[in-house]
């Protein structure tokens, strides 16, 4: 698959991931996740302290990860297949990171960890579907 197609799919998927994060974490789960904090305080930046360029870059890189895997290694171009692969990747990545954070810090409790893994998996399913859809366009 062409590099330009993978880049475009990655950028679009990254933008979707950014806005999903705002909806899921910024709106739907914000109050709940605040109640799942561990004993560590002052570790989260407020909206006025957030480093937006880093958040945007991280979202774009996550979208590019899916586009690269799907377009370069697996040739996933159907949204349903992309959603399934995205969910698996998201659940595995989310669980590995979240459980390591839970094991080594006081940032979040176990309930918050489990909910975050599920949210990450669901968001990744959507990002995977978008990446596959973008890669499959024009076939």
C-alpha positions as CSV (number, residue, x, y, z in Angstrom):
1,X,0.0,0.0,0.0
2,X,1.3,3.5,-0.8
3,X,2.9,5.6,1.9
4,X,0.7,8.5,1.2
5,X,-2.5,6.4,1.7
6,X,-1.1,5.1,5.0
7,X,-0.2,8.7,6.1
8,X,-3.6,10.1,5.2
9,X,-5.3,7.1,7.0
10,X,-3.1,7.7,10.0
11,X,-3.8,11.4,10.2
12,X,-7.6,10.9,9.9
13,X,-7.5,8.1,12.5
14,X,-5.4,10.2,14.8
15,X,-7.9,13.1,14.6
16,X,-10.7,10.7,15.3
17,X,-8.8,9.3,18.3
18,X,-8.2,12.9,19.6
19,X,-11.9,13.7,19.5
20,X,-12.9,10.4,20.9
21,X,-10.6,11.0,23.9
22,X,-12.3,14.4,24.4
23,X,-15.7,12.7,24.3
24,X,-14.9,9.6,26.3
25,X,-12.5,11.0,28.9
26,X,-13.3,14.7,28.9
27,X,-17.1,14.3,29.0
28,X,-18.4,10.8,29.6
29,X,-15.9,9.5,32.1
30,X,-14.4,12.6,33.6
31,X,-16.4,12.6,36.9
32,X,-16.1,8.8,37.3
33,X,-12.4,8.7,36.6
34,X,-11.7,11.5,39.1
35,X,-13.3,9.3,41.7
36,X,-10.9,6.5,40.8
37,X,-7.7,8.4,41.6
38,X,-5.2,6.7,43.9
39,X,-3.5,8.5,46.7
40,X,-1.1,10.5,44.5
41,X,-2.2,14.1,44.2
42,X,-1.4,16.9,41.8
43,X,-0.4,14.5,39.0
44,X,-3.0,15.5,36.4
45,X,-2.8,18.7,34.5
46,X,-5.9,20.8,34.3
47,X,-7.2,22.1,31.0
48,X,-5.3,25.3,31.5
49,X,-2.0,23.4,32.1
50,X,-2.4,20.7,29.4
51,X,0.4,20.5,26.8
52,X,-1.8,20.4,23.7
53,X,0.9,19.8,21.1
54,X,1.9,16.7,23.0
55,X,-1.6,15.4,23.3
56,X,-2.3,16.1,19.6
57,X,1.0,14.4,18.6
58,X,0.3,11.4,20.7
59,X,-3.2,11.0,19.1
60,X,-1.8,11.3,15.6
61,X,0.9,8.7,16.3
62,X,-1.7,6.3,17.6
63,X,-3.7,6.7,14.4
64,X,-0.5,6.2,12.4
65,X,0.2,3.0,14.3
66,X,-3.0,1.5,13.2
67,X,-2.7,2.8,9.6
68,X,0.9,1.4,9.4
69,X,-0.1,-2.0,10.8
70,X,-3.2,-2.3,8.7
71,X,-1.7,-0.9,5.5
72,X,1.8,-2.3,5.6
73,X,1.6,-5.6,7.4
74,X,-1.9,-7.0,7.4
75,X,-3.8,-5.3,4.5
76,X,-6.9,-4.7,6.6
77,X,-9.2,-2.5,4.6
78,X,-12.7,-3.4,5.9
79,X,-14.1,-1.4,8.8
80,X,-15.5,-4.4,10.6
81,X,-12.1,-6.2,10.4
82,X,-10.4,-2.9,11.4
83,X,-12.7,-2.6,14.4
84,X,-12.0,-6.1,15.6
85,X,-8.2,-5.7,15.2
86,X,-8.3,-2.3,16.7
87,X,-10.2,-3.6,19.8
88,X,-7.7,-6.4,20.3
89,X,-4.7,-4.0,19.9
90,X,-6.3,-1.4,22.1
91,X,-7.2,-3.9,24.8
92,X,-3.7,-5.4,24.9
93,X,-1.9,-2.0,24.8
94,X,-4.3,-0.4,27.3
95,X,-4.1,-3.4,29.7
96,X,-0.3,-3.6,29.5
97,X,0.2,0.1,30.2
98,X,-2.6,0.5,32.7
99,X,-1.7,-2.6,34.8
100,X,2.0,-1.4,34.9
101,X,0.8,2.0,36.0
102,X,-1.5,0.4,38.6
103,X,1.3,-1.8,39.9
104,X,4.0,0.9,40.2
105,X,2.1,4.1,41.1
106,X,-0.6,5.6,43.2
107,X,-2.3,7.3,40.3
108,X,-5.4,5.2,39.8
109,X,-7.2,2.4,41.6
110,X,-8.1,-1.1,40.2
111,X,-11.6,-0.1,39.2
112,X,-10.3,2.9,37.3
113,X,-7.7,0.7,35.7
114,X,-10.3,-1.8,34.4
115,X,-12.6,0.9,33.1
116,X,-9.7,2.6,31.4
117,X,-8.8,-0.6,29.7
118,X,-12.3,-1.0,28.4
119,X,-12.5,2.6,27.3
120,X,-9.2,2.3,25.5
121,X,-10.3,-0.9,23.8
122,X,-13.6,0.7,22.6
123,X,-11.9,3.8,21.3
124,X,-9.3,1.7,19.6
125,X,-12.1,-0.3,17.8
126,X,-13.4,2.9,16.4
127,X,-10.0,4.1,15.4
128,X,-9.3,0.7,13.8
129,X,-12.5,0.9,11.8
130,X,-11.7,4.4,10.6
131,X,-8.1,3.4,9.6
132,X,-9.3,0.4,7.7
133,X,-12.1,2.4,6.0
134,X,-9.6,5.0,4.9
135,X,-7.2,2.4,3.6
136,X,-9.9,0.6,1.7
137,X,-11.3,3.7,-0.1
138,X,-10.8,3.7,-3.8
139,X,-10.2,-0.1,-4.1
